[in-house]
Amino acid sequence: MIRVLIAEDMHILREALVQLLSLEDDIEIVAQPAAGTEIVDAAVKHRPDVAVIDIDLPGMDGVTAAAELQTRFPACEILFLTALTRPGQLRRAFDRHVAGLLPKDIAPAELAAAIRTVAAGGRVISPALAVAALEAGPSPLTQRETEVLRLSATGAQPVEIAERLFLTYGTVRNYLTSAVVKLDARNRVDAIRIATESGWI
């Protein structure tokens, strides 16, 4: 049996995936987290062979959760499903070197076949998504600039961001300024808009 974790925040879609995949004789759904923050704990507890992860999840996006999962439970293969067209987000997913990257409108039989391929050590990458990811180019932001801008997007003020990341207030302001310059934005709000639309935060 192939043990599978399904991470999807839309309840009706998650239930549909679980029911359809449960019809397969060789696939067992062992966990169904609805948020990115739940993925690693669920994987460590249930030890799936394959994690099918939606890229766009609440709490922690699927790409960030997958990076943590690869560190904490590397035996689990990762297959991303996405309806996103944001090139930057696709690029982040592609750069994780996961076993699978497929569109959400894939047929159930194709998804089941992809899970089997991934579980056997193969890779299943949608050519269209791969091209879109590669055309996007990498984010111009450093990891710290991305973290600071992501927190700023939640409404956190520089002093609060500094406390959370154990940085000085001046350092946070410098990261925000460099992000604005690199993204050729008018101000911080514009930088957040550009980075969000590009899928970089």
C-alpha positions as CSV (number, residue, x, y, z in Angstrom):
1,M,0.0,0.0,0.0
2,I,1.1,3.5,-0.8
3,R,0.5,5.8,2.2
4,V,-0.6,9.3,1.1
5,L,-1.0,12.6,2.9
6,I,-3.4,15.1,1.2
7,A,-2.9,18.8,2.1
8,E,-5.7,20.9,0.7
9,D,-7.6,23.8,2.4
10,M,-10.8,23.6,0.3
11,H,-12.9,21.1,2.2
12,I,-15.0,19.9,-0.8
13,L,-11.9,19.4,-3.0
14,R,-10.0,17.6,-0.2
15,E,-13.0,15.2,0.4
16,A,-13.3,14.6,-3.3
17,L,-9.6,13.7,-3.6
18,V,-9.7,11.5,-0.6
19,Q,-12.8,9.6,-1.9
20,L,-11.5,9.2,-5.4
21,L,-8.0,8.0,-4.3
22,S,-9.5,5.7,-1.7
23,L,-11.1,3.7,-4.5
24,E,-7.6,2.7,-5.6
25,D,-6.6,-0.8,-4.3
26,D,-3.0,0.3,-3.6
27,I,-3.5,3.8,-2.1
28,E,-4.3,4.6,1.5
29,I,-5.0,8.1,2.7
30,V,-3.4,8.4,6.1
31,A,-3.7,12.2,6.8
32,Q,-5.6,15.2,5.5
33,P,-4.2,18.5,6.8
34,A,-6.0,21.6,5.8
35,A,-3.2,24.1,6.5
36,G,0.5,24.3,5.7
37,T,1.3,24.6,9.4
38,E,-0.2,21.1,10.0
39,I,1.7,19.2,7.3
40,V,5.0,18.4,9.0
41,D,3.4,17.2,12.3
42,A,0.9,15.1,10.3
43,A,3.7,13.5,8.2
44,V,5.9,12.8,11.2
45,K,2.9,11.1,13.0
46,H,1.4,9.1,10.0
47,R,4.6,8.6,8.0
48,P,3.2,8.8,4.4
49,D,5.2,7.7,1.4
50,V,3.8,10.6,-0.7
51,A,2.5,14.0,0.3
52,V,0.2,15.6,-2.2
53,I,0.3,19.3,-1.3
54,D,-1.6,22.3,-2.6
55,I,0.9,25.2,-3.2
56,D,-1.6,27.8,-2.0
57,L,-2.4,26.9,1.6
58,P,-3.3,29.1,4.6
59,G,-1.0,29.6,7.6
60,M,2.1,28.5,5.7
61,D,2.2,28.1,1.9
62,G,2.7,24.7,0.5
63,V,6.2,25.4,-0.8
64,T,7.5,26.6,2.6
65,A,5.8,23.6,4.3
66,A,7.4,21.3,1.7
67,A,10.8,22.7,2.5
68,E,10.3,22.0,6.2
69,L,9.0,18.5,5.4
70,Q,12.0,17.7,3.3
71,T,14.2,18.5,6.3
72,R,12.1,16.8,9.0
73,F,10.9,13.7,7.0
74,P,13.0,13.3,3.9
75,A,11.6,9.8,3.2
76,C,8.3,11.3,2.1
77,E,8.1,12.2,-1.6
78,I,6.3,15.5,-2.4
79,L,3.9,16.0,-5.3
80,F,2.6,19.6,-5.7
81,L,-0.9,20.3,-7.1
82,T,-1.6,23.9,-8.1
83,A,-4.2,26.1,-9.8
84,L,-1.9,29.0,-9.5
85,T,-0.7,30.9,-12.5
86,R,1.8,33.1,-10.5
87,P,5.1,32.4,-12.1
88,G,7.2,33.2,-9.0
89,Q,5.2,30.7,-6.9
90,L,5.7,28.0,-9.6
91,R,9.4,28.8,-9.7
92,R,9.7,28.4,-5.9
93,A,7.9,25.0,-6.2
94,F,10.0,23.9,-9.1
95,D,13.2,24.9,-7.3
96,R,12.4,22.6,-4.4
97,H,13.3,19.6,-6.6
98,V,10.1,17.8,-5.6
99,A,9.0,14.6,-7.3
100,G,5.9,16.0,-8.8
101,L,4.3,19.3,-10.0
102,L,0.9,19.0,-11.6
103,P,-2.2,21.2,-12.3
104,K,-5.3,20.8,-10.1
105,D,-7.5,20.0,-13.1
106,I,-5.6,16.6,-13.6
107,A,-7.9,13.6,-14.0
108,P,-8.2,11.3,-11.0
109,A,-6.7,8.4,-12.8
110,E,-3.7,10.5,-13.8
111,L,-3.2,11.7,-10.2
112,A,-3.3,8.1,-9.0
113,A,-0.8,7.1,-11.6
114,A,1.4,10.1,-10.7
115,I,1.3,9.0,-7.0
116,R,2.5,5.5,-8.0
117,T,5.3,6.9,-10.1
118,V,6.5,9.3,-7.3
119,A,6.3,6.5,-4.7
120,A,8.5,4.3,-6.9
121,G,11.1,7.0,-7.1
122,G,10.1,8.7,-10.4
123,R,9.2,12.2,-11.2
124,V,6.1,13.6,-12.8
125,I,6.3,17.3,-13.9
126,S,3.7,19.0,-16.0
127,P,5.6,20.4,-19.1
128,A,3.4,23.5,-19.1
129,L,4.0,24.3,-15.4
130,A,7.8,23.6,-15.8
131,V,8.0,26.0,-18.7
132,A,6.1,28.7,-16.8
133,A,8.3,28.2,-13.7
134,L,11.5,28.4,-15.7
135,E,10.4,31.5,-17.6
136,A,9.6,33.3,-14.4
137,G,13.2,33.6,-13.3
138,P,14.2,33.6,-9.6
139,S,13.1,36.2,-7.1
140,P,15.5,39.2,-6.9
141,L,15.0,39.3,-3.1
142,T,17.2,37.7,-0.6
143,Q,15.7,35.3,2.0
144,R,15.8,38.0,4.7
145,E,14.2,40.6,2.4
146,T,11.5,38.1,1.5
147,E,10.9,37.3,5.2
148,V,10.7,40.9,6.2
149,L,8.4,41.8,3.2
150,R,6.1,38.8,3.9
151,L,5.7,39.9,7.6
152,S,5.1,43.5,6.4
153,A,2.4,42.2,4.2
154,T,0.5,40.8,7.2
155,G,0.4,44.4,8.7
156,A,3.3,44.0,11.0
157,Q,5.2,47.2,11.7
158,P,9.1,47.4,11.4
159,V,9.5,47.4,15.2
160,E,7.4,44.2,15.5
161,I,9.2,42.6,12.6
162,A,12.5,43.4,14.3
163,E,11.4,41.7,17.5
164,R,10.1,38.6,15.6
165,L,13.3,38.1,13.6
166,F,15.7,39.2,16.3
167,L,17.0,42.1,14.2
168,T,17.4,45.8,14.9
169,Y,14.8,48.3,13.8
170,G,17.3,49.9,11.4
171,T,18.2,46.5,9.8
172,V,14.5,45.9,9.1
173,R,14.1,49.3,7.6
174,N,17.2,48.6,5.4
175,Y,15.7,45.3,4.2
176,L,12.4,47.0,3.3
177,T,14.2,49.8,1.5
178,S,16.3,47.3,-0.5
179,A,13.2,45.3,-1.4
180,V,11.5,48.4,-2.7
181,V,14.5,49.3,-4.8
182,K,15.0,45.7,-6.2
183,L,11.4,45.4,-7.2
184,D,11.4,48.9,-8.7
185,A,8.4,49.7,-6.5
186,R,7.1,53.2,-5.5
187,N,6.9,52.3,-1.9
188,R,6.5,49.4,0.6
189,V,2.9,48.8,-0.3
190,D,3.7,48.6,-4.0
191,A,6.6,46.3,-3.3
192,I,4.3,43.9,-1.4
193,R,1.8,44.0,-4.4
194,I,4.6,43.2,-6.9
195,A,6.1,40.4,-4.8
196,T,2.6,38.9,-4.1
197,E,1.5,39.0,-7.7
198,S,4.8,37.4,-8.8
199,G,4.4,34.7,-6.1
200,W,7.7,35.7,-4.3
201,I,6.1,36.1,-0.9
